[in-house]
Amino acid sequence: MTTWKNHFSQPLNVNDVSQTEIHTAEPLVSKPTTFRVQMSFKKLTHKSLGIDQIPAEIIKAGGRTLRSQIHELINSIWNMEELPEQWKESIIVPIYKKGDKTL
């Protein structure tokens, strides 16, 4: 596991995320709108599940109600200016195209 951590830490420029701080006088990005959340729903694809294990089909099937609740959640997080710890995690799956897969 350490090998993979080292392998991906440099290309992705990943350090300890908690140490990164940005100080600005004004927001870099405008507050998320209902329209932007709606457009994000439309862009969801049937890719593999994330850490939450929720398929895109279920999120899309939630319709206006779920879209509204997710928008409220995003705005709440935006106002607190703090991401949930789970959102800082990701899954990286290397895909081999050629060569020895054990290397």
C-alpha positions in Angstrom: 0.0 0.0 0.0 2.9 2.4 0.7 4.2 1.8 -2.8 0.9 3.0 -4.3 0.7 6.0 -1.9 4.2 7.1 -3.0 3.3 6.4 -6.7 0.3 8.6 -6.7 1.4 11.3 -4.2 3.8 13.0 -6.6 1.8 13.1 -9.9 -1.3 14.2 -8.1 0.7 16.7 -5.9 -1.0 15.2 -2.8 0.3 16.3 0.6 -1.5 16.5 3.9 -4.7 18.3 2.8 -5.4 19.6 6.3 -2.2 21.7 6.1 -3.3 23.5 3.0 -4.8 26.9 3.6 -5.9 29.6 1.2 -6.4 33.2 2.3 -8.3 35.5 0.0 -10.3 38.7 0.4 -13.2 37.4 -1.7 -14.5 33.9 -2.8 -12.7 32.3 -5.7 -15.9 30.7 -6.9 -19.5 32.0 -6.6 -22.0 30.3 -4.3 -23.5 27.1 -5.9 -26.9 27.8 -7.5 -29.8 25.4 -7.9 -29.1 25.4 -11.6 -25.5 24.3 -11.1 -26.7 21.4 -8.9 -29.2 20.4 -11.5 -26.6 20.4 -14.2 -24.3 18.3 -12.0 -27.1 15.7 -11.7 -27.4 15.5 -15.5 -23.7 14.9 -15.8 -23.7 11.9 -13.4 -22.7 8.7 -15.3 -22.9 5.0 -14.5 -19.3 4.7 -13.4 -18.2 2.6 -10.5 -19.4 3.5 -7.0 -17.5 6.0 -4.8 -16.8 5.7 -1.1 -20.5 6.3 -0.3 -21.5 3.2 -2.4 -24.5 5.1 -3.8 -25.1 4.4 -7.5 -25.7 7.4 -9.8 -29.1 5.9 -10.8 -30.4 6.3 -7.2 -29.3 9.9 -7.0 -30.9 10.7 -10.4 -34.1 9.0 -9.3 -34.4 11.2 -6.3 -35.7 14.0 -8.6 -36.4 17.5 -7.4 -36.7 16.6 -3.7 -33.2 15.1 -3.5 -31.8 17.8 -5.7 -33.2 20.4 -3.4 -31.8 18.7 -0.3 -28.4 18.2 -1.8 -28.4 21.9 -2.8 -29.2 22.8 0.8 -26.4 20.6 2.1 -23.9 22.1 -0.4 -24.9 25.6 0.6 -24.5 24.7 4.3 -21.1 23.4 3.7 -20.3 26.4 1.6 -21.3 28.8 4.5 -19.3 26.8 7.1 -16.3 26.8 4.8 -15.4 23.3 6.0 -15.6 20.1 3.9 -16.7 16.9 5.6 -13.8 14.5 6.2 -15.4 11.8 4.0 -15.4 14.2 1.0 -11.6 14.4 1.3 -11.2 10.7 0.6 -11.0 9.1 -2.9 -10.5 5.8 -4.5 -7.8 5.5 -7.2 -7.9 2.4 -9.3 -4.9 2.0 -11.7 -5.9 0.6 -15.1 -3.2 -1.4 -16.8 -3.0 -1.0 -20.6 0.1 -3.2 -21.3 3.0 -4.8 -19.7 3.3 -6.9 -16.6 0.4 -6.2 -14.2 2.3 -7.4 -11.2 4.8 -4.5 -11.5 
